Amino acid sequence: MPKFPGLSGKDIVRALEKIGFQVARQSGSHIMMKRGGKGCVVPNHKEVKVGTVNGLLRQAEVTAEDFQKALLN
């Protein structure tokens, strides 16, 4: 899996929205996103650790390549 260093919670949310996810709700500093029956929790922090990003991509069933393309657009 590629590494995604230096991403903020806002960057991740923006990329997931491009893929088709929508913000379902927010509880504190955690944003719950949904697409159909799949979802993930994005920590709204200034910098999200690489392992956390990879974990939420697995949780959302999004490939690293699709996520990378959404980040670049």
N, CA, C and O of each residue as an XYZ file, in Angstrom:
292
protein
N       0.830     -1.177      0.000
C       0.000      0.000      0.000
C       0.875      1.241      0.000
O       1.846      1.306      0.753
N       0.550      2.238     -0.836
C       1.357      3.452     -0.822
C       1.179      4.225      0.479
O       0.178      4.084      1.182
N       2.157      5.026      0.766
C       2.076      5.844      1.974
C       1.534      7.218      1.613
O       1.799      7.736      0.528
N       0.781      7.798      2.522
C       0.186      9.107      2.320
C       0.601     10.022      3.463
O      -0.198     10.287      4.361
N       1.851     10.513      3.444
C       2.306     11.355      4.552
C       1.753     12.765      4.464
O       1.516     13.283      3.372
N       1.552     13.377      5.608
C       1.185     14.775      5.675
C      -0.235     15.122      5.292
O      -0.505     16.273      4.951
N      -1.148     14.178      5.334
C      -2.542     14.467      4.996
C      -3.295     14.938      6.236
O      -3.104     14.416      7.334
N      -4.149     15.929      6.038
C      -5.011     16.371      7.128
C      -6.368     15.697      6.995
O      -6.668     15.090      5.967
N      -7.176     15.803      8.023
C      -8.523     15.244      7.976
C      -9.342     15.875      6.864
O     -10.127     15.194      6.204
N      -9.162     17.188      6.649
C      -9.892     17.886      5.581
C      -9.511     17.349      4.210
O     -10.371     17.187      3.344
N      -8.212     17.069      4.005
C      -7.755     16.517      2.726
C      -8.402     15.162      2.461
O      -8.827     14.878      1.342
N      -8.471     14.338      3.486
C      -9.034     12.999      3.351
C     -10.524     13.086      3.045
O     -11.018     12.389      2.160
N     -11.242     13.940      3.775
C     -12.684     14.100      3.551
C     -12.940     14.578      2.132
O     -13.837     14.065      1.464
N     -12.170     15.548      1.660
C     -12.337     16.090      0.307
C     -12.126     15.001     -0.741
O     -12.894     14.905     -1.698
N     -11.091     14.180     -0.567
C     -10.808     13.108     -1.524
C     -11.913     12.056     -1.503
O     -12.329     11.579     -2.559
N     -12.391     11.689     -0.317
C     -13.457     10.691     -0.228
C     -14.759     11.217     -0.829
O     -15.526     10.444     -1.404
N     -15.015     12.502     -0.706
C     -16.217     13.081     -1.320
C     -16.141     12.987     -2.837
O     -17.162     12.782     -3.493
N     -14.947     13.135     -3.403
C     -14.770     12.993     -4.851
C     -15.036     11.561     -5.301
O     -15.460     11.332     -6.434
N     -14.787     10.600     -4.418
C     -15.013      9.191     -4.737
C     -16.488      8.830     -4.607
O     -16.926      7.819     -5.157
N     -17.257      9.640     -3.888
C     -18.685      9.374     -3.763
C     -19.193      9.261     -2.338
O     -20.376      8.994     -2.125
N     -18.330      9.456     -1.367
C     -18.745      9.405      0.036
C     -19.397     10.729      0.423
O     -19.123     11.771     -0.173
N     -20.261     10.668      1.425
C     -20.892     11.861      1.969
C     -20.704     11.865      3.479
O     -20.641     10.815      4.117
N     -20.615     13.058      4.030
C     -20.502     13.184      5.478
C     -21.854     12.830      6.084
O     -22.860     13.481      5.804
N     -21.868     11.788      6.919
C     -23.102     11.357      7.563
C     -23.334     12.162      8.841
O     -24.439     12.638      9.102
N     -22.268     12.303      9.632
C     -22.367     13.064     10.871
C     -20.965     13.291     11.402
O     -19.990     12.733     10.898
N     -20.887     14.118     12.426
C     -19.615     14.378     13.084
C     -19.819     14.332     14.577
O     -20.781     14.893     15.102
N     -18.908     13.659     15.261
C     -18.938     13.580     16.706
C     -17.567     14.009     17.219
O     -16.600     13.251     17.137
N     -17.492     15.211     17.741
C     -16.201     15.729     18.192
C     -15.277     15.938     17.020
O     -15.619     16.647     16.073
N     -14.107     15.327     17.073
C     -13.139     15.501     15.987
C     -13.145     14.318     15.019
O     -12.182     14.120     14.279
N     -14.216     13.536     15.019
C     -14.310     12.396     14.108
C     -15.501     12.566     13.172
O     -16.626     12.812     13.607
N     -15.226     12.431     11.878
C     -16.246     12.606     10.853
C     -16.616     11.235     10.306
O     -15.748     10.496      9.841
N     -17.909     10.891     10.360
C     -18.393      9.631      9.839
C     -18.858      9.854      8.405
O     -19.691     10.719      8.137
N     -18.306      9.060      7.488
C     -18.647      9.198      6.077
C     -19.268      7.906      5.580
O     -18.889      6.820      6.020
N     -20.231      8.021      4.655
C     -20.939      6.855      4.126
C     -21.030      6.924      2.611
O     -21.097      8.000      2.016
N     -21.029      5.736      2.005
C     -21.317      5.561      0.578
C     -22.042      4.234      0.468
O     -21.446      3.166      0.612
N     -23.332      4.321      0.210
C     -24.124      3.096      0.193
C     -24.114      2.457      1.566
O     -24.434      3.107      2.561
N     -23.748      1.192      1.624
C     -23.680      0.487      2.896
C     -22.314      0.543      3.551
O     -22.134      0.031      4.655
N     -21.351      1.159      2.884
C     -19.985      1.232      3.404
C     -19.738      2.579      4.054
O     -20.325      3.591      3.671
N     -18.870      2.573      5.033
C     -18.549      3.817      5.706
C     -17.184      3.775      6.334
O     -16.529      2.734      6.376
N     -16.763      4.924      6.824
C     -15.484      5.008      7.518
C     -15.518      6.222      8.444
O     -16.368      7.103      8.315
N     -14.585      6.241      9.365
C     -14.465      7.331     10.325
C     -13.143      8.044     10.057
O     -12.079      7.425     10.077
N     -13.221      9.347      9.808
C     -12.034     10.143      9.504
C     -11.749     11.064     10.686
O     -12.602     11.869     11.058
N     -10.558     10.957     11.281
C     -10.216     11.891     12.352
C      -9.930     13.260     11.749
O      -9.144     13.367     10.808
N     -10.548     14.289     12.269
C     -10.379     15.645     11.751
C      -9.214     16.304     12.469
O      -9.401     17.207     13.285
N      -8.000     15.839     12.154
C      -6.789     16.344     12.781
C      -5.943     17.067     11.745
O      -6.166     16.917     10.544
N      -4.975     17.850     12.203
C      -4.085     18.567     11.285
C      -3.257     17.597     10.463
O      -3.035     17.826      9.273
N      -2.795     16.515     11.080
C      -2.041     15.501     10.363
C      -2.497     14.124     10.856
O      -2.479     13.836     12.052
N      -2.902     13.292      9.910
C      -3.370     11.941     10.215
C      -2.235     10.973      9.893
O      -1.624     11.061      8.828
N      -1.957     10.062     10.801
C      -0.859      9.120     10.616
C      -1.136      8.189      9.442
O      -2.285      7.906      9.105
N      -0.052      7.723      8.832
C      -0.133      6.876      7.640
C      -0.916      5.598      7.909
O      -1.736      5.190      7.086
N      -0.675      4.974      9.033
C      -1.386      3.734      9.371
C      -2.877      3.962      9.535
O      -3.679      3.094      9.192
N      -3.252      5.110     10.051
C      -4.662      5.452     10.212
C      -5.323      5.632      8.848
O      -6.443      5.170      8.632
N      -4.629      6.301      7.929
C      -5.160      6.495      6.575
C      -5.359      5.146      5.891
O      -6.408      4.895      5.297
N      -4.365      4.288      5.973
C      -4.478      2.966      5.357
C      -5.613      2.164      5.982
O      -6.314      1.438      5.277
N      -5.803      2.283      7.285
C      -6.880      1.573      7.969
C      -8.256      2.065      7.554
O      -9.173      1.266      7.366
N      -8.404      3.365      7.412
C      -9.726      3.867      7.030
C     -10.030      3.558      5.566
O     -11.196      3.420      5.198
N      -8.997      3.447      4.723
C      -9.232      3.028      3.334
C      -9.698      1.578      3.276
O     -10.564      1.231      2.473
N      -9.126      0.741      4.121
C      -9.589     -0.663      4.201
C     -11.019     -0.704      4.711
O     -11.841     -1.457      4.189
N     -11.321      0.087      5.714
C     -12.659      0.134      6.296
C     -13.682      0.588      5.252
O     -14.799      0.071      5.216
N     -13.310      1.547      4.408
C     -14.218      2.084      3.400
C     -14.206      1.261      2.114
O     -15.009      1.502      1.213
N     -13.300      0.293      2.030
C     -13.129     -0.535      0.835
C     -12.816      0.315     -0.392
O     -13.425      0.158     -1.450
N     -11.856      1.217     -0.226
C     -11.374      2.068     -1.308
C      -9.930      1.677     -1.580
O      -9.139      1.525     -0.648
N      -9.582      1.514     -2.852
C      -8.209      1.163     -3.182
C      -7.318      2.393     -3.034
O      -7.768      3.532     -3.162
N      -6.059      2.132     -2.765
C      -5.099      3.220     -2.607
C      -4.958      4.005     -3.908
O      -4.752      5.219     -3.880
N      -5.066      3.327     -5.042
C      -4.947      3.997     -6.334
C      -6.110      4.977     -6.559
O      -5.902      6.105     -7.005
N      -7.338      4.530     -6.242
C      -8.499      5.427     -6.383
C      -8.370      6.640     -5.457
O      -8.689      7.765     -5.843
N      -7.903      6.397     -4.245
C      -7.727      7.473     -3.284
C      -6.665      8.455     -3.768
O      -6.833      9.669     -3.657
N      -5.570      7.918     -4.306
C      -4.479      8.753     -4.825
C      -4.979      9.642     -5.978
O      -4.641     10.823     -6.044
N      -5.782      9.071     -6.877
C      -6.332      9.846     -8.002
C      -7.242     10.960     -7.485
O      -7.203     12.077     -8.001
N      -8.057     10.669     -6.476
C      -8.957     11.675     -5.914
C      -8.160     12.786     -5.235
O      -8.574     13.944     -5.270
N      -7.034     12.458     -4.623
C      -6.204     13.468     -3.977
C      -5.589     14.421     -5.000
O      -5.454     15.617     -4.740
N      -5.219     13.891     -6.155
C      -4.545     14.693     -7.165
C      -5.503     15.576     -7.963
O      -5.078     16.570     -8.552
N      -6.785     15.229     -7.988
C      -7.758     16.023     -8.751
C      -8.250     17.186     -7.961
O      -9.074     17.959     -8.449
